[in-house]
Structures are given as C-alpha cells and as structure tokens.
Amino acid sequence: MCLAVPGQVRDVREDAGLRVASVDFGGVRREVCLETLPQARAGDWILVHAGFALQCLDEAAAAELLAWYGES
C-alpha cells in the first residue's frame, strides 16, 4: 500500500529547470517536485507521494489527514 502525506510548502524555487519546494512534514523538511502541481505556493498544504506533489489541500483537510495518521 502506498501513502500520500500532507505537508506545508515553505519555499518554492527552480532547480535544474524544475520547480521544487521545501516542504515541512511535521518538523521534517524535504524537497518535493512541484512540476505536477504548478499552482502550489509557499504556505499551501499539499499531498505528496514519493517526492512529487499530487494535489493542493485546504488546511482543514490537511489537519484531518494528519489526525488520521496520528501525527496531530
């Protein structure tokens, strides 16, 4: 089974021609490719799987997922 995890975009930049972001996952920051979600901006909540952004979430949906995962 594969899980997508919600995280909050902290900053967006270009790296080697790709749009990437530093995303905060409960205090752990990882780089995520935003090419699949070009509308994502700093402060947005996104759903991430295997280093790729899948969709934007509102804050309530992110909180619900984090609670379901037992992280909140």
N, C-alpha and C positions, 0 to 999 in steps of 0.2 A: 504494500500500500504506500502511496506517495502522499505527502502532506505539503500544502502550501501554507506559509506562515506570514502573518501580518507584521509589518514594520513601518516605521515612520521615516520618510525621506528627510535627511539633514542637509545635504547639499547636492547639487547637480553640476556636472562638468562634462567636458568632452575628453576622451582618452583614446588615442589611436583611431580617431574618426568615429568612435562610438559614443553615444550618450550614456553615461554611467552616473550612479549616485552612491553616496554613503548613506546606508540605511541602518537605523537603530532598531535592534531586536531585543528589547528589554535590557538595555545597557551594553549589549554586544553590537559592535558596528561591523558591517560587511559591505563590500562593493557589490552592486546589483546593476545589471544591464537594463537600461530603460528604452532600448530600441523598440521593444514590443509594446511600450506604453508611453508614447511621446508627450502626452499631456501632463504627465506627473511633474510636480514642482516641489520645492523644499516645503516641508510642513505637511504634505499629503501622507495619508496612510495608504499603503499598497499591499497587495498579496503577492508573495514571492515563492517561486519554486525553482530549485537548482540554479539560483543566481540570476533568474530572469523575472522581471515584473510581469504579473499576469493581469491584474486589474486594480483600479483605484477603489478604496473603501471609504465610507464616511466614518467618523470617529466612533459612533455607536456600534457599527458593525465590527470594527476592529476590536473594541472593548469586549464585545460578545464572544468573538473568536478567542481572544486571549483568556477570558474566563473559562471558556470551554476547554482550552488546552491546559488550564490550571496554572497560568502564569500571572494572573492578576489577583 
